[in-house]
């Protein structure tokens, strides 16, 4: 019976040590969870204003992009108009310039024959 009593005492001591160990672990876990909770609260306080500033910045960027888009559309429109004017000018002036060049060459030929012929 002495051995049984001895083993019972050892088991009781082991259980008490484990219980103390578990209590200590739970206390540390509680402290850690409290720290994490405080950290999350602090982050929540800091993140909301940051997100609001980010939203304002994105709104400003969107407004600027809208303006840039309008400018790009205006430049495209002007480019199209310049292209049309260039084509019309080429269509109108090219035949006239070709005729004028022909007349010039003809006049040059006539004058050179008149001068040489005399």
Buried (B, 14 or more C-beta within 10 A) or exposed (E): EEEEEEEEEEEEEEEEEEEEEEEEEEEEEEEEEEEEEEEEEEEEEEEEEEEEEEEEEEEEEEEEEEEEEEEEEEEEEEEEEEEEEEEEEEEEEEEEEEEEEEEEEEEEEEEEEEEEEE
